[in-house]
């Protein structure tokens, strides 16, 4: 299959809309990362996403809509909490898990009785949804397990020959996938952290948002993934990544004791020049927003440089930093050294 990479204009948006209507795949930018879209109501089309990514089909996908009216048929009920959160954060990088509607494909939901839905703010996604009339399922546009792409070039590296069209809308602004929160139970439950934080949602809802243990720990054997990003090793470069938890002085001392060919540092801005190994910086210390924006590009750059062993500075675990830690600990296959 020949994969076209086209700049965003009226013609390429019309082509993307036509492909989605025909049950084909399209990769396109969102404000979070680039995604692979297929009609969420078309099970055969959605299966092509899993084939393109090499992804197991027991991992649910998120449905992308434009306008609250598109929820009809996608969800069977819109809980009161969902209306509050939608008013505050939609369009934007927030996915809400709600009771599944009759029209969404079983393949999209991985057989669950719930479905994750978000209303993206990126103008390209909005234009494609409006032009096609298709509410589409869209995971990140990477091969399963690799870091998510935040630009068309990295998307092409993974998806060349696997789908017909990539829309090039520049760099994604956020850099990590959407926050996922379940709004169906007795208490709202954060399933995947992102740019919309636990603290922000609590301020809107006026109640505590519980945090799934699976955010910072492995799923237990037999435990069902209620959200993308909860299962399997994710976001990983080819190198073996280990997170070092401690201040910079301890981090530097550890790296100095473990220098060898193929060892790289993944550190914060203005720290790399003080280290005895090659380095990539991925944002400012104590600044989850810049770390989130640069993390996946940094992990992909480690592959481009042939890194074999990577020692990563540990981000904090609140606000947007929780999202960075969640992605990084999965990239490290939960290897953390307490310094």
DRENDRENSE-889019 format. One record per residue: residue in three letters; z, x, y of N, C-alpha, C, O in turn. Coordinates in steps of 0.05 Angstrom, whole numbers, padded with zeros to 5 digits, always signed. Example, Ala and Ser with C-alpha at 12.3 -4.5 7.8 and 13.67 -1.06 7.14 Angstrom:
// residues 2
Ala+00156+00264-00114+00156+00246-00090+00156+00264-00066+00169+00285-00066;Ser+00142+00257-00045+00143+00273-00021+00157+00258+00001+00161+00268+00023;
//
This chain:
// residues 339
Unk+00000+00017-00024+00000+00000+00000+00000+00018+00025+00015+00037+00026;Unk-00016+00011+00044-00017+00025+00070+00003+00013+00089+00002-00011+00095;Unk+00021+00029+00099+00042+00019+00118+00033+00026+00146+00030+00049+00154;Unk+00029+00005+00162+00022+00008+00191+00048+00010+00207+00067-00004+00202;Unk+00048+00029+00226+00069+00030+00247+00056+00023+00273+00039+00038+00283;Unk+00064+00000+00285+00051-00010+00309+00071-00012+00332+00094-00020+00328;Unk+00062-00006+00356+00079-00012+00379+00082-00042+00383+00065-00057+00374;Unk+00103-00049+00396+00109-00078+00400+00092-00089+00423+00093-00080+00445;Unk+00075-00109+00416+00060-00124+00435+00054-00151+00423+00063-00157+00401;Unk+00040-00168+00438+00035-00195+00428+00020-00195+00402+00025-00212+00384;Unk+00002-00176+00398-00014-00176+00374+00003-00168+00350+00000-00180+00328;Unk+00019-00147+00353+00035-00138+00330+00057-00158+00323+00064-00161+00300;Unk+00068-00172+00343+00087-00193+00337+00074-00216+00322+00086-00227+00304;Unk+00050-00224+00331+00035-00245+00316+00030-00236+00287+00031-00253+00269;Unk+00023-00211+00283+00018-00201+00256+00043-00202+00239+00043-00211+00216;Unk+00066-00194+00251+00091-00195+00237+00098-00223+00229+00107-00228+00207;Unk+00094-00242+00248+00100-00270+00242+00082-00281+00219+00092-00295+00202;Unk+00057-00273+00220+00038-00282+00199+00047-00271+00171+00046-00285+00151;Unk+00054-00245+00170+00063-00233+00145+00088-00247+00134+00089-00252+00110;Unk+00107-00253+00151+00131-00266+00142+00125-00294+00131+00137-00302+00111;Unk+00108-00308+00145+00100-00335+00136+00086-00334+00109+00088-00353+00093;Unk+00073-00312+00102+00059-00309+00077+00077-00298+00055+00068-00294+00032;Unk+00102-00293+00061+00121-00282+00041+00120-00252+00039+00130-00241+00019;Unk+00109-00238+00059+00108-00209+00059+00133-00197+00073+00149-00212+00085;Unk+00136-00171+00072+00158-00157+00085+00149-00145+00112+00126-00137+00115;Unk+00167-00144+00131+00163-00130+00156+00188-00115+00163+00210-00126+00161;Unk+00185-00089+00171+00208-00074+00181+00207-00075+00212+00186-00072+00224;Unk+00230-00079+00224+00231-00083+00253+00257-00075+00265+00277-00073+00250;Unk+00258-00070+00291+00283-00061+00303+00302-00084+00309+00293-00106+00315;Unk+00327-00079+00306+00348-00097+00317+00366-00080+00334+00362-00056+00336;Unk+00384-00092+00348+00402-00077+00365+00421-00059+00349+00432-00040+00360;Unk+00424-00065+00323+00442-00049+00306+00428-00026+00293+00432-00003+00300;Unk+00410-00032+00274+00393-00013+00261+00366-00026+00255+00363-00050+00261;Unk+00347-00012+00244+00322-00024+00235+00327-00039+00209+00341-00030+00192;Unk+00314-00062+00206+00317-00078+00182+00291-00085+00168+00270-00083+00180;Unk+00293-00093+00143+00269-00103+00128+00272-00133+00126+00292-00143+00114;Unk+00253-00148+00137+00255-00177+00138+00237-00190+00118+00215-00181+00112;Unk+00248-00213+00107+00232-00231+00090+00243-00259+00093+00267-00262+00099;Unk+00227-00279+00089+00235-00307+00092+00259-00313+00074+00257-00311+00050;Unk+00282-00320+00087+00307-00324+00072+00305-00347+00053+00321-00349+00034;Unk+00286-00365+00057+00283-00389+00040+00265-00383+00015+00263-00399-00003;Unk+00251-00360+00016+00231-00354-00004+00242-00332-00023+00242-00309-00016;Unk+00252-00341-00046+00264-00322-00065+00246-00300-00074+00255-00277-00077;Unk+00220-00305-00078+00202-00284-00087+00198-00264-00065+00196-00240-00070;Unk+00197-00273-00040+00194-00254-00017+00219-00236-00015+00217-00212-00011;Unk+00243-00249-00018+00268-00234-00016+00270-00213-00038+00281-00191-00034;Unk+00260-00220-00062+00261-00200-00084+00246-00175-00077+00253-00153-00086;Unk+00225-00178-00060+00209-00154-00052+00226-00135-00035+00222-00111-00035;Unk+00246-00146-00020+00264-00129-00005+00279-00110-00024+00281-00086-00020;Unk+00291-00122-00045+00306-00106-00064+00289-00085-00077+00297-00063-00082;Unk+00264-00093-00083+00245-00074-00096+00239-00051-00076+00238-00028-00084;Unk+00234-00058-00051+00227-00037-00031+00250-00018-00027+00246+00006-00024;Unk+00274-00028-00027+00298-00011-00022+00308+00003-00048+00323+00022-00046;Unk+00300-00007-00071+00312+00002-00096+00341-00006-00097+00358+00010-00105;Unk+00346-00031-00089+00374-00040-00085+00381-00060-00107+00364-00078-00112;Unk+00405-00059-00119+00413-00080-00138+00414-00107-00125+00420-00110-00102;Unk+00408-00128-00141+00406-00155-00130+00433-00169-00129+00433-00193-00123;Unk+00455-00155-00135+00481-00168-00134+00494-00163-00107+00519-00165-00104;Unk+00479-00155-00087+00489-00149-00060+00477-00170-00041+00452-00170-00037;Unk+00493-00187-00028+00481-00208-00011+00468-00196+00014+00475-00174+00023;Unk+00449-00212+00025+00434-00204+00049+00442-00222+00072+00453-00244+00068;Unk+00438-00213+00096+00445-00228+00120+00420-00243+00131+00398-00232+00132;Unk+00423-00268+00138+00402-00285+00149+00402-00283+00179+00423-00286+00192;Unk+00379-00278+00191+00376-00275+00220+00363-00300+00232+00342-00309+00222;Unk+00375-00311+00253+00365-00335+00265+00362-00331+00295+00371-00311+00306;Unk+00348-00351+00308+00348-00351+00337+00353-00380+00346+00335-00397+00343;Unk+00376-00385+00357+00383-00412+00365+00401-00426+00344+00395-00423+00320;Unk+00421-00440+00353+00440-00453+00335+00427-00474+00318+00436-00480+00296;Unk+00405-00485+00327+00391-00506+00312+00380-00495+00285+00376-00510+00266;Unk+00376-00469+00283+00365-00457+00259+00386-00455+00237+00380-00449+00214;Unk+00412-00461+00244+00432-00461+00223+00429-00484+00203+00438-00482+00180;Unk+00415-00505+00211+00412-00528+00194+00396-00520+00169+00374-00509+00171;Unk+00407-00525+00146+00395-00518+00121+00403-00490+00111+00403-00485+00087;Unk+00410-00472+00130+00419-00445+00123+00449-00446+00115+00457-00434+00096;Unk+00464-00462+00131+00493-00466+00124+00497-00496+00120+00483-00512+00131;Unk+00517-00502+00104+00524-00531+00099+00544-00541+00119+00548-00565+00122;Unk+00558-00522+00133+00579-00530+00151+00582-00507+00171+00580-00484+00163;Unk+00588-00514+00196+00594-00493+00216+00623-00496+00224+00630-00515+00239;Unk+00641-00479+00213+00669-00482+00220+00675-00479+00250+00659-00467+00264;Unk+00697-00490+00258+00704-00489+00287+00706-00461+00297+00698-00455+00319;Unk+00717-00443+00280+00719-00415+00288+00691-00403+00294+00688-00387+00312;Unk+00671-00411+00278+00644-00401+00282+00633-00408+00309+00619-00392+00322;Unk+00638-00433+00318+00629-00441+00345+00641-00423+00367+00628-00415+00385;Unk+00667-00417+00364+00681-00401+00383+00669-00373+00384+00664-00362+00406;Unk+00665-00361+00361+00655-00334+00359+00626-00333+00369+00618-00314+00382;Unk+00610-00353+00362+00582-00354+00370+00580-00355+00401+00563-00342+00413;Unk+00597-00371+00413+00597-00374+00442+00603-00347+00455+00592-00340+00476;Unk+00621-00331+00442+00629-00306+00454+00610-00283+00448+00605-00265+00465;Unk+00598-00282+00424+00585-00258+00414+00556-00262+00405+00542-00242+00399;Unk+00545-00286+00405+00517-00291+00398+00501-00296+00423+00511-00310+00441;Unk+00477-00286+00425+00464-00267+00407+00479-00240+00409+00488-00232+00430;Unk+00480-00226+00386+00493-00200+00385+00499-00191+00357+00492-00204+00338;Unk+00513-00168+00355+00516-00155+00329+00540-00165+00313+00557-00150+00304;Unk+00541-00191+00309+00563-00204+00294+00550-00222+00273+00534-00240+00279;Unk+00558-00218+00247+00550-00235+00225+00574-00252+00217+00596-00242+00213;Unk+00569-00278+00213+00591-00296+00204+00584-00307+00176+00562-00316+00171;Unk+00603-00304+00157+00599-00315+00130+00609-00343+00130+00633-00349+00135;Unk+00591-00362+00123+00597-00391+00124+00588-00404+00098+00575-00391+00081;Unk+00596-00429+00093+00586-00443+00069+00556-00444+00068+00543-00451+00088;Unk+00545-00438+00045+00516-00436+00042+00502-00463+00043+00513-00483+00033;Unk+00479-00464+00056+00463-00489+00057+00443-00490+00035+00439-00471+00020;Unk+00431-00514+00032+00414-00519+00009+00387-00504+00010+00375-00499-00011;Unk+00378-00496+00034+00351-00485+00036+00350-00455+00032+00329-00444+00026;Unk+00373-00441+00034+00372-00412+00032+00369-00404+00003+00382-00416-00015;Unk+00353-00384-00003+00348-00376-00031+00373-00364-00044+00389-00351-00031;Unk+00375-00370-00070+00396-00359-00086+00395-00328-00086+00416-00315-00087;Unk+00371-00317-00085+00368-00288-00084+00380-00276-00059+00393-00255-00060;Unk+00377-00290-00036+00388-00280-00011+00418-00278-00012+00429-00259-00001;Unk+00431-00297-00025+00460-00298-00026+00472-00284-00050+00497-00285-00053;Unk+00456-00272-00067+00466-00259-00091+00482-00279-00108+00502-00272-00121;Unk+00474-00305-00107+00487-00325-00124+00513-00335-00113+00526-00352-00126;Unk+00522-00326-00090+00547-00335-00078+00545-00363-00066+00522-00372-00061;Unk+00567-00376-00061+00567-00402-00048+00570-00400-00018+00574-00420-00004;Unk+00568-00375-00007+00569-00370+00021+00544-00354+00030+00530-00343+00013;Unk+00540-00354+00056+00517-00338+00067+00526-00326+00093+00539-00338+00109;Unk+00517-00301+00097+00522-00288+00123+00499-00293+00142+00476-00290+00134;Unk+00506-00300+00166+00485-00307+00186+00491-00293+00212+00514-00292+00221;Unk+00470-00283+00225+00474-00272+00252+00450-00279+00270+00428-00284+00260;Unk+00455-00279+00296+00435-00284+00316+00431-00259+00332+00446-00254+00351;Unk+00411-00242+00326+00408-00216+00339+00400-00219+00368+00388-00239+00376;Unk+00408-00199+00383+00401-00199+00412+00376-00184+00419+00366-00185+00441;Unk+00365-00168+00399+00342-00152+00405+00317-00169+00411+00312-00187+00396;Unk+00303-00164+00433+00281-00182+00440+00258-00182+00420+00244-00202+00418;Unk+00254-00160+00405+00232-00160+00385+00239-00179+00362+00221-00194+00354;Unk+00263-00178+00352+00271-00196+00331+00269-00225+00340+00258-00242+00326;Unk+00278-00230+00364+00277-00257+00375+00248-00267+00377+00242-00290+00370;Unk+00230-00249+00386+00202-00257+00389+00190-00263+00362+00174-00281+00359;Unk+00196-00246+00341+00185-00251+00314+00195-00277+00302+00180-00291+00290;Unk+00221-00282+00305+00232-00307+00294+00219-00331+00308+00211-00350+00295;Unk+00216-00330+00335+00204-00352+00349+00175-00356+00342+00165-00378+00339;Unk+00160-00334+00339+00132-00335+00332+00127-00346+00304+00107-00360+00299;Unk+00145-00339+00286+00141-00346+00257+00155-00371+00249+00146-00384+00230;Unk+00176-00379+00263+00193-00401+00255+00209-00395+00230+00220-00413+00218;Unk+00210-00369+00222+00223-00361+00198+00251-00349+00203+00253-00330+00219;Unk+00271-00361+00191+00298-00348+00190+00296-00328+00167+00291-00335+00144;Unk+00300-00303+00174+00294-00283+00153+00319-00268+00144+00337-00262+00160;Unk+00319-00261+00118+00339-00243+00107+00331-00214+00114+00307-00208+00112;Unk+00350-00198+00122+00342-00170+00130+00366-00151+00127+00384-00152+00143;Unk+00365-00135+00106+00383-00112+00105+00371-00088+00120+00349-00090+00130;Unk+00386-00067+00122+00376-00043+00135+00351-00032+00121+00349-00034+00096;Unk+00334-00019+00136+00307-00011+00125+00308+00017+00114+00290+00034+00120;Unk+00327+00023+00097+00329+00049+00084+00328+00045+00054+00332+00023+00043;Unk+00321+00067+00039+00324+00067+00011+00354+00064+00004+00371+00075+00018;Unk+00360+00049-00017+00388+00043-00023+00405+00068-00025+00398+00087-00039;Unk+00427+00068-00011+00446+00090-00012+00443+00110+00011+00461+00124+00017;Unk+00419+00110+00024+00414+00130+00045+00424+00119+00072+00429+00095+00074;Unk+00427+00137+00092+00435+00127+00118+00414+00107+00129+00390+00110+00125;Unk+00424+00087+00143+00407+00067+00155+00390+00080+00178+00400+00097+00192;Unk+00365+00072+00181+00348+00083+00202+00353+00069+00229+00357+00044+00229;Unk+00352+00084+00250+00355+00072+00277+00330+00076+00294+00331+00071+00318;Unk+00308+00084+00281+00282+00085+00295+00260+00082+00275+00264+00083+00250;Unk+00236+00078+00285+00213+00072+00267+00205+00096+00250+00196+00093+00228;Unk+00209+00121+00261+00201+00145+00246+00218+00148+00221+00207+00154+00199;Unk+00244+00145+00223+00262+00147+00199+00256+00123+00180+00259+00127+00156;Unk+00249+00100+00191+00242+00078+00174+00218+00084+00157+00217+00078+00133;Unk+00198+00097+00170+00173+00104+00155+00179+00124+00133+00167+00123+00112;Unk+00197+00143+00138+00204+00163+00118+00212+00149+00092+00204+00158+00070;Unk+00228+00128+00094+00238+00114+00070+00219+00093+00060+00217+00088+00036;Unk+00204+00080+00078+00189+00056+00070+00159+00059+00069+00144+00040+00065;Unk+00149+00083+00073+00120+00088+00073+00109+00079+00045+00117+00089+00025;Unk+00089+00061+00046+00077+00051+00021+00093+00029+00007+00084+00019-00014;Unk+00115+00021+00019+00132+00001+00006+00130-00027+00020+00139-00047+00009;Unk+00119-00027+00044+00115-00052+00059+00092-00049+00078+00085-00026+00084;Unk+00080-00071+00087+00055-00068+00103+00058-00061+00132+00040-00050+00144;Unk+00082-00067+00144+00083-00064+00173+00111-00056+00182+00132-00066+00173;Unk+00112-00036+00201+00136-00029+00215+00130-00032+00245+00111-00021+00255;Unk+00147-00048+00258+00144-00051+00287+00162-00029+00301+00185-00027+00295;Unk+00150-00014+00318+00164+00008+00332+00175-00002+00359+00160-00005+00378;Unk+00201-00008+00359+00213-00018+00384+00232+00002+00396+00250-00005+00411;Unk+00228+00028+00390+00246+00049+00401+00272+00051+00385+00274+00041+00363;Unk+00291+00065+00397+00316+00071+00384+00335+00046+00385+00336+00033+00406;Unk+00349+00041+00363+00369+00019+00363+00392+00027+00381+00401+00050+00381;Unk+00403+00007+00396+00423+00014+00416+00451+00019+00403+00465+00037+00411;Unk+00458+00003+00383+00485+00004+00372+00488+00027+00352+00505+00045+00355;Unk+00470+00028+00332+00470+00050+00313+00484+00046+00286+00479+00061+00268;Unk+00500+00025+00284+00511+00017+00258+00507-00013+00254+00503-00027+00274;Unk+00508-00022+00229+00502-00050+00223+00523-00069+00235+00544-00060+00244;Unk+00517-00094+00235+00533-00114+00248+00561-00117+00236+00565-00111+00212;Unk+00580-00125+00252+00606-00134+00242+00601-00158+00224+00585-00176+00231;Unk+00616-00160+00202+00615-00183+00185+00643-00195+00183+00662-00182+00175;Unk+00645-00221+00189+00671-00235+00187+00668-00261+00173+00649-00276+00178;Unk+00685-00266+00153+00685-00292+00139+00702-00312+00155+00725-00306+00163;Unk+00690-00335+00161+00704-00355+00177+00711-00380+00161+00716-00402+00172;Unk+00710-00378+00134+00712-00401+00117+00740-00406+00106+00747-00429+00099;Unk+00757-00386+00104+00782-00388+00090+00805-00398+00109+00800-00407+00131;Unk+00829-00395+00099+00852-00403+00115+00855-00385+00140+00863-00393+00161;Unk+00847-00359+00136+00848-00340+00158+00820-00326+00160+00808-00321+00139;Unk+00811-00320+00184+00786-00304+00186+00791-00277+00173+00812-00265+00176;Unk+00770-00266+00161+00772-00241+00146+00750-00222+00154+00726-00229+00150;Unk+00756-00199+00164+00736-00178+00170+00727-00165+00144+00744-00154+00129;Unk+00701-00167+00138+00690-00156+00114+00675-00130+00118+00674-00113+00100;Unk+00665-00126+00143+00651-00101+00150+00655-00097+00180+00647-00114+00195;Unk+00667-00074+00188+00670-00070+00217+00644-00062+00230+00626-00051+00217;Unk+00642-00067+00256+00619-00060+00271+00625-00059+00301+00648-00054+00309;Unk+00605-00064+00317+00607-00062+00346+00626-00083+00358+00640-00078+00377;Unk+00625-00107+00346+00644-00128+00354+00669-00123+00338+00669-00123+00314;Unk+00691-00118+00352+00715-00108+00339+00734-00130+00331+00733-00153+00340;Unk+00752-00123+00312+00774-00141+00304+00790-00151+00328+00796-00175+00330;Unk+00796-00133+00346+00812-00140+00369+00797-00160+00388+00810-00178+00398;Unk+00771-00156+00391+00756-00175+00407+00755-00203+00395+00758-00222+00409;Unk+00752-00204+00369+00751-00230+00355+00778-00244+00357+00779-00268+00361;Unk+00799-00229+00354+00826-00241+00356+00831-00252+00383+00844-00273+00386;Unk+00821-00239+00404+00825-00249+00431+00810-00275+00435+00820-00293+00449;Unk+00787-00278+00423+00772-00303+00425+00784-00326+00408+00786-00349+00417;Unk+00793-00319+00384+00803-00339+00365+00832-00347+00370+00840-00369+00363;Unk+00847-00329+00382+00875-00334+00385+00891-00333+00360+00912-00346+00357;Unk+00881-00319+00340+00894-00315+00314+00887-00288+00302+00868-00275+00311;Unk+00903-00280+00283+00898-00254+00270+00873-00255+00253+00868-00275+00239;Unk+00858-00234+00255+00835-00230+00236+00844-00211+00215+00850-00187+00221;Unk+00846-00220+00190+00854-00202+00168+00832-00182+00162+00809-00186+00169;Unk+00840-00159+00151+00821-00138+00144+00819-00135+00114+00839-00131+00101;Unk+00794-00139+00103+00791-00135+00074+00798-00107+00066+00789-00088+00079;Unk+00813-00103+00045+00819-00076+00035+00794-00060+00028+00794-00036+00029;Unk+00772-00074+00022+00747-00061+00014+00734-00046+00037+00715-00031+00033;Unk+00743-00050+00062+00732-00036+00085+00738-00006+00083+00721+00011+00089;Unk+00762+00001+00074+00771+00028+00074+00775+00039+00046+00781+00062+00042;Unk+00771+00022+00025+00776+00030-00002+00752+00020-00019+00737+00003-00010;Unk+00749+00031-00043+00729+00022-00062+00735-00006-00071+00759-00013-00074;Unk+00714-00021-00077+00718-00047-00091+00729-00042-00118+00722-00022-00132;Unk+00747-00059-00127+00758-00057-00154+00737-00064-00174+00719-00079-00168;Unk+00740-00055-00199+00722-00062-00220+00720-00092-00223+00740-00105-00226;Unk+00695-00103-00223+00692-00131-00226+00694-00148-00201+00689-00172-00201;Unk+00703-00135-00179+00706-00149-00153+00679-00155-00141+00661-00138-00141;Unk+00675-00180-00131+00650-00189-00120+00647-00180-00091+00665-00182-00075;Unk+00623-00169-00084+00617-00162-00057+00610-00187-00041+00591-00200-00047;Unk+00627-00194-00021+00622-00217-00004+00605-00211+00020+00596-00229+00035;Unk+00599-00185+00024+00584-00176+00047+00568-00152+00040+00576-00137+00022;Unk+00545-00147+00053+00532-00121+00049+00550-00098+00058+00568-00102+00074;Unk+00546-00075+00046+00561-00051+00053+00588-00048+00040+00603-00029+00045;Unk+00596-00067+00022+00621-00066+00009+00619-00051-00018+00639-00041-00028;Unk+00595-00050-00029+00592-00041-00056+00576-00015-00056+00560-00010-00039;Unk+00581+00001-00077+00565+00025-00081+00569+00047-00060+00581+00042-00039;Unk+00560+00071-00066+00559+00093-00047+00537+00085-00026+00515+00079-00034;Unk+00544+00087-00001+00525+00079+00020+00522+00101+00040+00538+00119+00042;Unk+00500+00099+00055+00496+00114+00080+00496+00144+00076+00501+00159+00095;Unk+00491+00154+00051+00497+00182+00044+00472+00200+00047+00450+00192+00039;Unk+00476+00224+00058+00455+00244+00057+00455+00257+00029+00472+00250+00012;Unk+00437+00275+00024+00436+00289-00002+00460+00308-00005+00469+00312-00028;Unk+00470+00318+00017+00493+00337+00016+00518+00322+00007+00521+00298+00009;Unk+00537+00338-00004+00564+00327-00010+00580+00328+00015+00585+00349+00026;Unk+00589+00305+00024+00604+00302+00049+00634+00299+00042+00641+00284+00024;Unk+00650+00314+00056+00679+00311+00054+00690+00307+00082+00684+00322+00100;Unk+00707+00286+00085+00720+00281+00111+00746+00297+00112+00761+00297+00094;Unk+00749+00311+00135+00774+00326+00139+00791+00311+00160+00782+00309+00183;Unk+00814+00302+00152+00831+00286+00170+00852+00304+00183+00869+00315+00169;Unk+00851+00307+00209+00869+00324+00223+00858+00332+00250+00835+00325+00256;Unk+00873+00347+00266+00863+00354+00293+00843+00377+00291+00838+00387+00269;Unk+00830+00383+00313+00808+00403+00312+00817+00430+00304+00802+00444+00290;Unk+00841+00438+00312+00850+00465+00304+00852+00467+00273+00844+00487+00262;Unk+00863+00447+00261+00865+00447+00231+00837+00445+00218+00832+00458+00198;Unk+00820+00429+00230+00792+00426+00220+00778+00453+00221+00766+00461+00202;Unk+00780+00467+00244+00767+00492+00247+00777+00513+00227+00762+00528+00215;Unk+00804+00513+00223+00816+00532+00204+00806+00527+00176+00801+00546+00161;Unk+00803+00501+00168+00794+00494+00141+00765+00503+00138+00758+00515+00117;Unk+00748+00498+00158+00720+00505+00155+00717+00536+00154+00701+00546+00139;Unk+00734+00550+00169+00733+00579+00169+00739+00591+00141+00729+00612+00133;Unk+00756+00576+00126+00763+00585+00099+00743+00576+00078+00745+00584+00055;Unk+00724+00560+00086+00705+00549+00066+00676+00554+00074+00658+00538+00067;Unk+00671+00575+00088+00643+00582+00096+00628+00592+00071+00639+00606+00054;Unk+00603+00584+00069+00585+00592+00047+00557+00583+00055+00554+00566+00072;Unk+00537+00595+00042+00510+00585+00047+00507+00555+00041+00517+00545+00021;Unk+00494+00540+00059+00491+00512+00055+00513+00495+00066+00512+00470+00065;Unk+00535+00507+00076+00557+00492+00088+00550+00485+00117+00542+00503+00133;Unk+00554+00460+00124+00549+00451+00152+00574+00435+00161+00590+00425+00145;Unk+00577+00434+00187+00598+00418+00200+00586+00394+00213+00565+00395+00226;Unk+00600+00371+00210+00593+00346+00224+00617+00341+00243+00638+00332+00234;Unk+00613+00347+00268+00636+00347+00286+00630+00331+00312+00609+00320+00315;Unk+00649+00331+00330+00646+00317+00355+00634+00335+00376+00632+00359+00373;Unk+00625+00322+00398+00611+00336+00419+00628+00360+00430+00652+00357+00433;Unk+00614+00382+00435+00626+00406+00447+00645+00421+00428+00661+00438+00438;Unk+00645+00414+00402+00662+00428+00383+00646+00449+00367+00657+00469+00358;Unk+00621+00443+00362+00605+00459+00343+00604+00489+00349+00604+00505+00331;Unk+00601+00496+00375+00598+00524+00382+00623+00540+00375+00621+00565+00374;Unk+00645+00528+00370+00670+00542+00363+00672+00546+00333+00692+00558+00323;Unk+00653+00537+00317+00654+00538+00288+00637+00560+00277+00617+00568+00289;Unk+00644+00571+00253+00629+00593+00241+00605+00585+00224+00593+00601+00210;Unk+00599+00559+00223+00577+00549+00206+00558+00532+00223+00565+00524+00245;Unk+00533+00527+00214+00516+00509+00228+00528+00482+00231+00545+00474+00215;Unk+00521+00467+00252+00535+00442+00258+00516+00421+00269+00495+00428+00280;Unk+00524+00396+00266+00512+00374+00280+00534+00358+00293+00554+00351+00279;Unk+00531+00351+00318+00552+00335+00332+00543+00306+00332+00520+00300+00335;Unk+00563+00288+00329+00556+00260+00327+00571+00241+00346+00577+00219+00339;Unk+00576+00251+00370+00589+00234+00390+00615+00246+00400+00624+00266+00390;Unk+00626+00233+00421+00650+00244+00433+00675+00237+00417+00676+00216+00404;Unk+00695+00255+00417+00720+00250+00405+00733+00225+00419+00731+00222+00443;Unk+00747+00209+00403+00760+00184+00413+00741+00164+00425+00749+00148+00442;Unk+00715+00165+00418+00695+00147+00430+00678+00136+00407+00657+00147+00401;Unk+00687+00114+00396+00672+00101+00373+00644+00092+00380+00627+00092+00362;Unk+00639+00085+00405+00613+00075+00413+00592+00097+00410+00571+00093+00399;Unk+00598+00121+00421+00578+00143+00419+00576+00153+00391+00555+00161+00382;Unk+00599+00153+00376+00598+00162+00348+00580+00143+00331+00564+00152+00315;Unk+00583+00116+00336+00567+00097+00321+00537+00100+00328+00520+00098+00310;Unk+00531+00106+00353+00503+00109+00361+00489+00133+00347+00466+00132+00342;Unk+00505+00154+00342+00492+00179+00332+00497+00184+00302+00483+00201+00291;Unk+00515+00169+00289+00523+00177+00262+00500+00178+00242+00496+00198+00229;Unk+00484+00157+00240+00463+00156+00219+00441+00177+00225+00431+00189+00206;Unk+00434+00181+00250+00415+00202+00256+00426+00229+00248+00411+00246+00238;Unk+00451+00234+00253+00464+00259+00246+00463+00263+00216+00457+00285+00206;Unk+00469+00242+00200+00469+00245+00171+00441+00250+00161+00437+00266+00142;Unk+00421+00238+00173+00393+00243+00165+00385+00271+00173+00370+00285+00159;Unk+00394+00281+00196+00388+00308+00205+00399+00329+00186+00387+00350+00182;Unk+00422+00323+00174+00433+00342+00154+00414+00346+00131+00411+00369+00121;Unk+00401+00325+00122+00381+00327+00101+00357+00344+00111+00347+00361+00096;Unk+00348+00339+00135+00325+00354+00146+00331+00384+00146+00313+00401+00143;Unk+00356+00391+00151+00364+00420+00152+00371+00431+00125+00377+00455+00123;Unk+00371+00415+00104+00377+00425+00077+00407+00431+00073+00414+00447+00056;Unk+00425+00417+00087+00453+00420+00083+00461+00413+00054+00450+00394+00044;Unk+00479+00428+00043+00488+00423+00015+00517+00412+00015+00523+00395-00001;Unk+00534+00424+00032+00562+00415+00034+00567+00410+00063+00561+00426+00080;Unk+00580+00387+00069+00585+00380+00097+00615+00373+00100+00626+00357+00084;Unk+00627+00385+00119+00655+00379+00126+00655+00363+00152+00646+00373+00173;Unk+00664+00338+00151+00661+00319+00173+00688+00314+00187+00708+00311+00174;Unk+00687+00315+00213+00710+00307+00229+00715+00277+00225+00697+00261+00223;Unk+00741+00271+00223+00749+00243+00217+00752+00227+00242+00767+00234+00260;Unk+00737+00204+00244+00741+00187+00268+00767+00171+00265+00780+00171+00244;Unk+00773+00157+00286+00797+00139+00286+00790+00114+00270+00767+00111+00260;Unk+00809+00096+00267+00805+00073+00250+00810+00046+00264+00818+00027+00251;Unk+00807+00046+00290+00809+00021+00305+00785+00017+00323+00770+00036+00327;Unk+00782-00007+00334+00759-00013+00351+00733-00007+00337+00730-00011+00313;Unk+00713+00003+00352+00687+00010+00340+00690+00034+00321+00674+00037+00303;Unk+00710+00051+00326+00715+00074+00308+00719+00065+00279+00713+00080+00261;Unk+00731+00041+00275+00734+00031+00248+00707+00029+00234+00705+00034+00210;Unk+00687+00021+00248+00660+00019+00236+00649+00046+00229+00637+00049+00208;Unk+00654+00066+00246+00645+00093+00241+00659+00104+00216+00646+00115+00198;Unk+00685+00101+00214+00700+00110+00191+00691+00096+00166+00688+00109+00145;Unk+00686+00070+00167+00677+00055+00144+00651+00066+00133+00648+00069+00109;Unk+00632+00073+00151+00606+00083+00142+00610+00112+00131+00598+00119+00111;Unk+00625+00128+00145+00628+00156+00138+00643+00159+00111+00636+00177+00096;Unk+00663+00143+00106+00678+00146+00081+00661+00138+00057+00665+00149+00035;Unk+00642+00120+00061+00623+00114+00040+00602+00136+00036+00594+00142+00014;Unk+00593+00147+00059+00575+00170+00057+00588+00193+00042+00574+00209+00029;Unk+00614+00195+00045+00630+00216+00031+00639+00209+00004+00654+00224-00009;Unk+00631+00185-00006+00640+00175-00032+00670+00176-00034+00682+00183-00055;Unk+00684+00170-00011+00713+00168-00009+00727+00195-00013+00751+00195-00021;Unk+00713+00217-00008+00726+00243-00009+00739+00249+00019+00725+00252+00039;Unk+00765+00250+00020+00780+00255+00045+00801+00276+00039+00816+00273+00020;Unk+00802+00297+00056+00823+00317+00053+00842+00314+00077+00834+00314+00100;Unk+00868+00311+00071+00888+00309+00092+00896+00338+00100+00906+00353+00083;Unk+00892+00345+00124+00898+00372+00133+00927+00375+00142+00935+00397+00150;
//
